């Protein structure tokens, strides 16, 4: 298996649970050179998505106490997070680099070369 296919595989794995993210992180840490940039990009995007998910969970807890409207907003937030996750995993499958909508580019600037 060539390094390009291997990096693509680890980029896909990083979107599959926290354990997959950690496995990809270990792989990136043990790889040298330019080969790891693709996987590192997807590790950063998944980290951003996990942080947004944690923040959404806190907001969901607060909104839970608002009758009817809270439940609707919670479901909308959950569906949006799921759709963004699907978009990111499909971009990794296709070998593309796509940012988390609205905040991915800013998060990328904040994280810099993390994992590279």
Residue frames as a rotation matrix with the C-alpha (Angstrom) as fourth column:
UNK 1
0.587 0.809 0.000 0.00
0.809 -0.587 0.000 0.00
0.000 0.000 -1.000 0.00
UNK 2
-0.251 -0.712 0.656 1.52
0.643 -0.629 -0.436 3.34
0.723 0.313 0.616 -0.99
UNK 3
-0.794 -0.170 -0.584 1.80
0.592 -0.438 -0.677 6.21
-0.141 -0.883 0.448 1.50
UNK 4
-0.845 0.529 0.076 -0.90
-0.455 -0.787 0.417 8.25
0.281 0.318 0.905 -0.26
UNK 5
-0.037 0.848 -0.529 -3.49
-0.129 0.521 0.844 5.51
0.991 0.099 0.090 0.20
UNK 6
-0.278 -0.151 -0.949 -2.34
0.830 0.459 -0.316 4.91
0.483 -0.875 -0.002 3.76
UNK 7
-0.979 -0.087 -0.184 -2.70
0.167 -0.861 -0.480 8.61
-0.117 -0.501 0.858 4.66
UNK 8
-0.516 0.856 -0.036 -6.15
-0.590 -0.324 0.739 8.66
0.621 0.403 0.672 3.08
UNK 9
0.000 0.483 -0.876 -7.11
0.355 0.819 0.451 5.62
0.935 -0.311 -0.172 5.15
UNK 10
-0.554 -0.265 -0.789 -5.93
0.828 -0.084 -0.554 7.25
0.080 -0.961 0.266 8.37
UNK 11
-0.953 0.286 0.101 -7.78
-0.281 -0.958 0.056 10.44
0.113 0.025 0.993 7.43
UNK 12
-0.137 0.940 -0.311 -10.98
-0.357 0.246 0.901 8.40
0.924 0.235 0.302 7.12
UNK 13
-0.099 0.037 -0.994 -10.30
0.703 0.710 -0.044 6.55
0.704 -0.703 -0.097 10.37
UNK 14
-0.933 -0.331 -0.140 -9.91
0.329 -0.628 -0.705 9.82
0.145 -0.704 0.695 12.28
UNK 15
-0.559 0.799 0.221 -13.62
-0.705 -0.598 0.382 10.51
0.438 0.058 0.897 11.71
UNK 16
0.222 0.621 -0.752 -14.64
-0.079 0.780 0.621 7.17
0.972 -0.078 0.223 13.24
UNK 17
0.849 0.276 -0.451 -14.93
0.415 0.180 0.892 7.66
0.327 -0.944 0.038 17.01
UNK 18
0.784 -0.564 0.258 -12.40
-0.616 -0.659 0.432 9.09
-0.074 -0.497 -0.865 19.43
UNK 19
0.416 -0.640 0.646 -10.36
0.057 0.727 0.684 5.89
-0.908 -0.247 0.339 19.26
UNK 20
0.540 -0.174 0.824 -10.00
0.837 0.212 -0.504 6.26
-0.087 0.962 0.260 15.48
UNK 21
0.896 -0.210 0.392 -8.91
-0.117 -0.962 -0.247 9.86
0.429 0.175 -0.886 16.00
UNK 22
0.610 -0.690 0.390 -6.25
-0.576 -0.048 0.816 8.73
-0.544 -0.722 -0.427 18.47
UNK 23
0.414 -0.442 0.796 -5.04
0.542 0.822 0.175 5.95
-0.731 0.359 0.580 16.12
UNK 24
0.686 -0.125 0.717 -4.66
0.635 -0.378 -0.674 8.51
0.355 0.917 -0.180 13.32
UNK 25
0.872 -0.373 0.316 -2.88
-0.462 -0.840 0.286 10.89
0.159 -0.395 -0.905 15.68
UNK 26
0.470 -0.717 0.515 -0.37
-0.161 0.504 0.848 8.18
-0.868 -0.481 0.121 16.63
UNK 27
0.453 -0.264 0.851 0.19
0.823 0.490 -0.287 7.38
-0.342 0.831 0.439 12.94
UNK 28
0.834 -0.124 0.538 0.81
0.203 -0.838 -0.507 11.04
0.514 0.532 -0.673 12.09
UNK 29
0.782 -0.547 0.300 3.23
-0.571 -0.435 0.696 11.33
-0.250 -0.715 -0.652 14.99
UNK 30
0.288 -0.694 0.659 5.25
0.061 0.701 0.711 8.38
-0.956 -0.164 0.245 13.73
UNK 31
0.556 -0.039 0.830 5.39
0.820 0.193 -0.539 9.49
-0.140 0.980 0.139 10.08
UNK 32
-0.263 -0.732 -0.628 8.04
0.400 -0.675 0.620 11.79
-0.878 -0.088 0.470 8.62
UNK 33
-0.905 -0.358 0.231 7.87
0.348 -0.311 0.884 14.31
-0.245 0.880 0.406 5.78
UNK 34
-0.788 0.556 -0.262 5.15
-0.615 -0.727 0.306 15.68
-0.021 0.402 0.915 3.56
UNK 35
-0.727 0.495 -0.476 3.10
0.133 0.782 0.609 12.48
0.674 0.379 -0.634 3.58
UNK 36
-0.584 0.464 -0.666 1.33
0.812 0.325 -0.486 13.34
-0.009 -0.824 -0.566 6.79
UNK 37
-0.978 0.164 -0.132 -0.13
-0.157 -0.986 -0.061 16.74
-0.140 -0.039 0.989 5.83
UNK 38
-0.461 0.855 -0.236 -3.38
-0.348 0.070 0.935 15.26
0.816 0.513 0.265 4.49
UNK 39
-0.028 0.418 -0.908 -4.05
0.689 0.666 0.286 13.21
0.724 -0.618 -0.307 7.61
UNK 40
-0.734 -0.310 -0.605 -3.00
0.665 -0.512 -0.544 16.12
-0.141 -0.801 0.582 9.86
UNK 41
-0.866 0.478 0.144 -5.49
-0.372 -0.810 0.453 18.41
0.333 0.339 0.880 8.09
UNK 42
-0.034 0.919 -0.394 -8.34
-0.138 0.386 0.912 15.97
0.990 0.086 0.114 8.74
UNK 43
-0.271 -0.126 -0.954 -7.22
0.878 0.373 -0.299 15.48
0.394 -0.919 0.009 12.35
UNK 44
-0.972 -0.114 -0.207 -7.48
0.189 -0.901 -0.391 19.24
-0.142 -0.419 0.897 12.88
UNK 45
-0.588 0.809 0.007 -10.90
-0.531 -0.392 0.751 19.42
0.610 0.438 0.660 11.23
UNK 46
0.069 0.603 -0.795 -12.21
0.354 0.730 0.584 16.55
0.933 -0.321 -0.163 13.37
UNK 47
-0.611 -0.326 -0.721 -10.80
0.788 -0.163 -0.594 18.22
0.077 -0.931 0.356 16.49
UNK 48
-0.946 0.318 0.069 -12.70
-0.314 -0.947 0.061 21.39
0.085 0.036 0.996 15.57
UNK 49
-0.208 0.919 -0.334 -15.86
-0.374 0.240 0.896 19.35
0.904 0.311 0.294 14.99
UNK 50
-0.135 0.114 -0.984 -15.44
0.739 0.673 -0.023 17.57
0.660 -0.730 -0.175 18.35
UNK 51
-0.885 -0.219 -0.411 -15.05
0.444 -0.662 -0.604 20.92
-0.139 -0.717 0.683 20.14
UNK 52
-0.707 0.707 0.019 -18.15
-0.604 -0.618 0.503 22.29
0.367 0.344 0.864 18.38
UNK 53
-0.068 0.680 -0.730 -19.99
0.064 0.733 0.677 19.11
0.996 0.000 -0.093 19.37
UNK 54
-0.480 -0.168 -0.861 -18.99
0.839 0.200 -0.507 19.57
0.257 -0.965 0.045 23.01
UNK 55
-0.979 0.144 -0.147 -20.17
-0.097 -0.953 -0.286 23.19
-0.182 -0.266 0.947 22.94
UNK 56
-0.447 0.859 -0.251 -23.42
-0.549 -0.042 0.835 22.10
0.706 0.511 0.490 21.27
UNK 57
-0.233 0.313 -0.921 -23.91
0.558 0.819 0.137 19.53
0.797 -0.482 -0.365 24.01
UNK 58
-0.806 -0.091 -0.585 -23.71
0.554 -0.460 -0.693 22.26
-0.206 -0.883 0.421 26.65
UNK 59
-0.826 0.538 -0.165 -26.17
-0.563 -0.786 0.256 24.41
0.008 0.304 0.953 24.69
UNK 60
-0.348 0.702 -0.621 -28.46
-0.148 0.613 0.776 21.38
0.926 0.362 -0.110 24.26
UNK 61
-0.540 0.096 -0.836 -28.50
0.776 0.440 -0.451 20.85
0.325 -0.893 -0.312 28.02
UNK 62
-0.876 0.212 -0.433 -29.66
0.048 -0.855 -0.516 24.43
-0.480 -0.473 0.739 28.56
UNK 63
-0.670 0.624 -0.401 -32.21
-0.704 -0.365 0.609 24.32
0.234 0.691 0.684 25.73
UNK 64
-0.742 0.367 -0.562 -33.68
0.315 0.930 0.191 21.08
0.592 -0.036 -0.805 27.08
UNK 65
-0.653 0.455 -0.606 -35.54
0.646 -0.084 -0.758 23.08
-0.396 -0.887 -0.239 29.71
UNK 66
-0.647 0.491 -0.583 -37.35
-0.597 -0.802 -0.013 25.25
-0.474 0.340 0.812 27.14
UNK 67
-0.092 0.674 0.733 -40.57
0.145 0.737 -0.660 23.46
-0.985 0.045 -0.165 26.22
UNK 68
0.719 0.508 0.475 -41.14
0.407 0.247 -0.879 22.52
-0.564 0.826 -0.029 22.57
UNK 69
0.910 -0.392 -0.137 -38.79
-0.374 -0.627 -0.683 25.12
0.182 0.673 -0.717 21.00
UNK 70
0.176 -0.891 0.419 -35.80
-0.877 0.051 0.478 23.72
-0.447 -0.451 -0.772 22.89
UNK 71
0.149 -0.059 0.987 -36.39
0.089 0.995 0.046 20.21
-0.985 0.081 0.153 21.57
UNK 72
0.926 0.215 0.311 -36.70
0.327 -0.041 -0.944 21.48
-0.190 0.976 -0.108 18.00
UNK 73
0.697 -0.716 -0.044 -33.46
-0.698 -0.663 -0.270 23.49
0.164 0.218 -0.962 18.26
UNK 74
0.060 -0.664 0.746 -31.65
-0.620 0.560 0.549 20.53
-0.782 -0.495 -0.378 19.82
UNK 75
0.432 0.172 0.885 -32.70
0.419 0.831 -0.366 18.31
-0.799 0.529 0.287 16.91
UNK 76
0.994 -0.081 0.073 -31.66
0.023 -0.499 -0.866 20.92
0.107 0.863 -0.495 14.33
UNK 77
0.400 -0.901 0.166 -28.23
-0.904 -0.358 0.233 21.31
-0.151 -0.243 -0.958 15.96
UNK 78
0.038 -0.364 0.930 -27.76
-0.274 0.892 0.360 17.52
-0.961 -0.269 -0.066 16.07
UNK 79
0.710 0.280 0.646 -28.75
0.500 0.445 -0.743 17.07
-0.496 0.850 0.176 12.43
UNK 80
0.910 -0.409 -0.072 -26.43
-0.370 -0.721 -0.586 19.89
0.187 0.560 -0.807 11.33
UNK 81
0.140 -0.894 0.426 -23.49
-0.862 0.102 0.497 18.37
-0.488 -0.436 -0.756 13.20
UNK 82
0.192 -0.002 0.981 -24.22
0.158 0.987 -0.029 14.98
-0.969 0.161 0.190 11.63
UNK 83
0.926 0.203 0.319 -24.37
0.341 -0.083 -0.936 16.50
-0.164 0.976 -0.146 8.13
UNK 84
0.641 -0.766 -0.047 -21.07
-0.763 -0.630 -0.145 18.32
0.082 0.129 -0.988 8.65
UNK 85
-0.001 -0.623 0.782 -19.49
-0.548 0.654 0.521 15.07
-0.836 -0.428 -0.342 9.88
UNK 86
0.513 0.260 0.818 -20.77
0.448 0.731 -0.514 13.28
-0.732 0.630 0.259 6.76
UNK 87
0.988 -0.152 -0.033 -19.41
-0.118 -0.591 -0.798 16.04
0.102 0.792 -0.601 4.51
UNK 88
0.333 -0.925 0.185 -15.99
-0.924 -0.281 0.258 15.80
-0.187 -0.257 -0.948 6.15
UNK 89
-0.011 -0.344 0.939 -15.77
-0.201 0.920 0.335 12.01
-0.980 -0.185 -0.079 6.01
UNK 90
0.737 0.306 0.603 -16.79
0.497 0.359 -0.790 11.99
-0.459 0.881 0.112 2.34
UNK 91
0.850 -0.507 -0.141 -14.17
-0.505 -0.710 -0.491 14.63
0.149 0.489 -0.860 1.57
UNK 92
0.004 -0.862 0.508 -11.55
-0.798 0.303 0.521 12.38
-0.603 -0.407 -0.686 3.20
UNK 93
0.264 0.168 0.950 -12.81
0.252 0.939 -0.236 9.41
-0.931 0.302 0.206 1.16
UNK 94
0.918 0.157 0.363 -12.49
0.388 -0.179 -0.904 11.46
-0.077 0.971 -0.225 -2.05
UNK 95
0.020 -1.000 -0.003 -9.04
0.998 0.020 0.053 12.72
-0.053 -0.004 0.999 -1.08
UNK 96
0.123 0.112 0.986 -10.17
0.382 -0.922 0.058 16.34
0.916 0.370 -0.156 -0.76
UNK 97
-0.752 -0.312 -0.581 -9.58
0.658 -0.309 -0.686 18.93
0.035 -0.898 0.438 1.93
UNK 98
-0.011 0.804 0.594 -12.82
0.283 -0.567 0.773 20.59
0.959 0.177 -0.222 3.05
UNK 99
-0.904 -0.317 0.287 -13.19
-0.119 -0.457 -0.881 22.85
0.411 -0.831 0.376 6.04
UNK 100
-0.424 0.786 -0.450 -15.87
0.870 0.216 -0.442 22.71
-0.250 -0.579 -0.776 8.72
UNK 101
0.012 0.468 0.884 -18.40
0.696 -0.639 0.328 25.29
0.718 0.611 -0.333 7.48
UNK 102
0.804 0.367 0.467 -18.17
0.103 -0.861 0.498 28.79
0.585 -0.353 -0.730 8.99
UNK 103
0.823 -0.445 0.354 -15.41
-0.526 -0.362 0.769 28.05
-0.214 -0.819 -0.532 11.52
UNK 104
0.834 -0.482 0.267 -13.07
0.501 0.866 0.000 25.56
-0.231 0.133 0.964 9.86
UNK 105
0.395 -0.704 0.591 -10.77
0.481 -0.389 -0.786 28.14
0.783 0.595 0.185 8.30
UNK 106
0.426 -0.200 0.883 -10.53
-0.646 -0.750 0.142 30.17
0.633 -0.631 -0.448 11.53
UNK 107
0.881 -0.072 0.467 -9.91
-0.323 0.629 0.707 27.00
-0.345 -0.774 0.531 13.51
UNK 108
0.717 -0.646 0.262 -7.23
0.674 0.544 -0.501 25.99
0.181 0.536 0.825 11.02
UNK 109
0.291 -0.602 0.743 -5.52
-0.036 -0.783 -0.620 29.36
0.956 0.154 -0.250 11.56
UNK 110
0.578 -0.024 0.816 -5.68
-0.793 -0.254 0.554 28.94
0.194 -0.967 -0.166 15.35
UNK 111
0.877 -0.190 0.441 -4.37
-0.028 0.897 0.441 25.37
-0.479 -0.399 0.782 15.30
UNK 112
0.309 -0.808 -0.501 -1.67
-0.878 -0.445 0.177 26.22
-0.366 0.386 -0.847 12.78
UNK 113
-0.080 -0.478 -0.875 0.62
-0.757 0.600 -0.258 23.28
0.648 0.642 -0.410 12.04
UNK 114
-0.085 0.097 0.992 -0.66
-0.882 0.456 -0.120 21.13
-0.463 -0.885 0.047 14.86
UNK 115
0.584 0.234 0.777 -0.15
-0.111 0.972 -0.209 17.39
-0.804 0.036 0.594 14.17
UNK 116
0.951 -0.282 -0.124 2.33
-0.109 0.069 -0.992 18.10
0.288 0.957 0.035 11.33
